[in-house]
């Protein structure tokens, strides 16, 4: 346990939000480019604007982490590699990734990028943390559906840094395991394009409500407990939010973190008032306080973000009439929420009228007209999500371009210092005396040479080797450092040292082309896996029967590890695996990364990945092969072309989820309905609570069924399906997953 102040990490959906975060006291921000990040609906950054913000942050001694946390299709790997080469030159402080293929790509070809595991990877127990360290991650952003007690147990002996969310919007589903938005129309949450169907109204025989719409996370009153947990970083959600939100929330938590522990009630009250001005949803402790997590989902309340300010009383072509119950101003940002609970339009108020007179504000009880070029439904509710804020345009325009980062290998001997920069070499002779005490340390040299004093060049990674114990006066070391950086400036040492971005890209392309894909003989029928808990096999297929490890019987030929295993159940799960091995089971299905760690020390077993461990590209398959996996299941969101491309490149045999009701959402939250649900469009869904796992599952009302793809294995899931369902869907198979 420690009371050290952890890093305060803020969202930055654009450059203005980044500046607001640093102004308010954030130690770091996380931001994404316009592709390959889980908030593609945000404004995001161009490479130039991101490079300038990184440069600005580093001059402030702050940090920038870049989100590269979506699933990547096979055809996108070359583009992803090009993006990574560009990012490597910018030297962000870490890359946040979800896709195992991106992990492999970054680690092997762009090692200057430190790696953080996205919350989308779903790490939630100590076995997962061990695996993350083995994979090369420095930090894990934890799954949000854990308790503080579970966090403390994991942190105790963690081999990696831990980052946790402390504020902002919550997803109802376990991270990275939601297919809900994709099922609704191909907009994948795992590719940054979630349409938030969980926020909609649903209908059941027992009534209707917003059964999957969570309240926002708020932990200001838990800060003392969180600090004692000893995590490295506290993360605020909100890359879709504007600078005023970022400034308010960061400022409030900065006050709490900098205050003596425990925080006094007066300061906590001040922080609550500041955060209340950020126009979020109702607050909850999320999953951190297990006893108080019940009201996290209040199905009788619309889960719209913002302050309810009025109701739409009329609609015209160029705008809508609103009856205000709270003040509305020109410059306010609004979200208009239709009665259906569907996602409504967002807008900034630029013109507003009262009785045909242009006005700057509407007061409670007044009716006015707001100009808008977006479709608005009558009787919609109007929520304020932000206000007019500081204009950051001049400051953004003045941001300096990024410097060129040079990796240095420094060698110090008694008679000289040499610096190898890869593309250049520098040497300076001198004489050093032996140190009687306090000899020169490598860290002191690194600190000194990191100060380039240049607007064009900066130090990247600095490796220092000293062949003895020497006395090196501080003034002389500074002089040597200045001479070195003068040499760099005078000789224009702008070339990348070591493996340049172009060289790394060329090496990737060469090695990628040389990958040998696995082949499955079509002379033998593709194996079928029937997950049926003792039920009948699909007609004509009886190769394998698979059962969950939680309900394992001696008759099963294959065991499925659960997608979620809380820390306290981890030892019990390991014993179940031991028993399964003793009973003769040699085939295991891994549905989350932590399962790879649990199976690492067993010999003579066959491991297959399965939903919800996503495999979308050949590099992910190659990475999994390092951990004993012999077959991968393609992610069921993928369309036919993407499946074929994965099959044709994967070094491991590929299995295709062909039939069943895939889990669309899985959660630890208490859901106030069980059984059949329908949305406003009449689409049917099935909700089931599994008391053994402590999880609620949402599945589609109709089964998923696609044809056999030559050269792949077939997978049939009959847990929640019957063979030969009358109505089926092909999901994304015939259309492109976005």
ABEGO torsion letter per residue (X at the ends): XBABBBBBBBBBABAAAAAAAAAAGBABBBBBBABGBABAABAEBBAAAAAAAAAAAAAAGBBBBBBBABBBBAAAAAAAAAAAAAAAAAGBABBBBABAAAAAAAAAABAABBBBBBAAAGBABAAAAAAAAAAGBABBBBBABBBAAAAAAAAAABABBBBBBABEBBBABBBGABAAAAAAGGBBAAAGABAGAAABBBBBAAEBEBAABBBBBBAAAAAAAAAAAGBABBBBBGAABBAAAAAAAAAAAAAAAABBOBBBAAAAAAAAAAAAAAGBBBBBAEAABAAAAAAABBAABBABBEBBAEBBABBBAAEBBBBBABBBBBGBBBBBBBAAGBBBBBBBBABBBBGGBBBABBBBGBBBBBBBABBBBBGBBBBBABBBBBBAAAAAAABBBBBBBBBBBBBBBAABBBBBAGABBBBBBBBBBBBABGBBBAAAAAAAAABAGBAABBBBBBBBBBABBBBBBAAAAAAAAAAAAAAAAAAGBABBBEBBAAAAAAAAAAAAAABBBBBBBAABBBBBBBBAGGBBBBBGBAABBBBBAAABBAABABBBBBABBBAAAAAAAAAAAAAAAAAGBABBBBABAAAAAAAAABBGBBBBBBOABBBABAAAAAAAAAAGBABBBBBAABBAAAAAAAAAABABBBBBBABEBBBABBBABBBABBEBBBBAAGBBBBBBBBAAAGBBBBBBABBBBBBBBBGBBBBBBAAABBBGBABBBAEAAABBBX
